[in-house]
Amino acid sequence: MKAVVHEKTIGFEGLTYREIEKVQPKAGEVRVKLKAAGLNHRDLFVLNRHQPTDPALIIGSDGAGIIDAIGEGVSDVQMGDEVVINPGLGWKEKSDAPPEGFEILGLPFHGTFAEYVVIPAENAVPKPKHLTWEEAGVLSLAALTAYRALFTRGRVQPGMKVLIPGIGSGVATFLLQFAKAAGAIVYVTSRSEEKCKKALEMGADQAIDSNSDWNEAFSGEKVDLVIECVGAATFNKSLEQLRPGGTIVTFGASAGDVVPLDLRTFFYGQFSLLGSTMGSAEEFRDMLQFIKQHGITPIVDAMYPLEQFEQAFKRLENAQQLGKIGFVID
């Protein structure tokens, strides 16, 4: 089969599109003939985590397709089933944190940027009927991350004021859609005037230029909840917009991991800071039910054939996208 494979060299230079062996499913596994796959920032990080001495690796975490082979003992799914892949391996029930041994598809195990992928049968979940293959293929990692951050950790409620800095990423667009569907008032920020405009068209109540004076832009308004993924560039500006007793949930740090924090301001403000990452199989099912209930579809920025992986990665790396970038797989 054809696949996007990382090997021998750290970074983007180690990626090639080539033939690799098609694997048969073992007991408890299924093989999915992929129709579409989604690109995530995680795929950029994997290129530096996967070492030259490691075996060749098919990268990619998101995907959707049709089951074409079943391993021994599998009874919950059948040949021909249309499925979306839950990329979280080994985290079944909702809990405070993932269990020991939790992994994500695409490192250390072969991922979805290929014509086929073998996964545990329990990770093949029925595809929501209202989604196209492209929408289902880019859904999983970003939507699950957004769902846990907003509902499990952030405990969003109707009428709450929610701030999402850095609108544009797949997770951020899901956060906007989910928060609006939950009845929240949503504020977003971006350096891009075009992304601010599109966010307003998606339902954001206010879109703010990230480079502006946020205190002035908010006119003294404070929010109940901030979902942060930008990191050092926006963290303290986000904190200034939080009401006393409010909560920040963080799941990423694309603009820097280390943040200076005024502890006295933090504890006088009675703020809560919560970390989040991915989510459980239970939350994955709840997320799919939520998008079906509200008719939510992923915002798809651009789709490429697998052999054009270079253009897709560059678009993501340059933060040009609004929503998800993915691959159409024949």
Protein Blocks (a to p, Z undefined) as FASTA:
>chain_A
ZZdddehiacjklpccdddddddddehiacdddfbdcddfklmmmmmmpcfkbccddedj
bdcdddfbdcehiakbcehiacdddfbghiabgcfbdcehiacehiabdcfbdfbdcddf
klpccddfkbcfklmmmmmmmmmmmmmmmmmmnopaehiacddehihifmlmmmmmmmmm
nopacddddfblklmmmmmmnopabdcdfkbcfklmnnopacfbdcdfkbmmlmmmmmmm
pcehiacddfbdfkojbdcddfklmmmnopacdddehjdfklmmmmmmmmmmnopacddf
bdcdfklmmmmmmmmmnopagcjdddddZZ
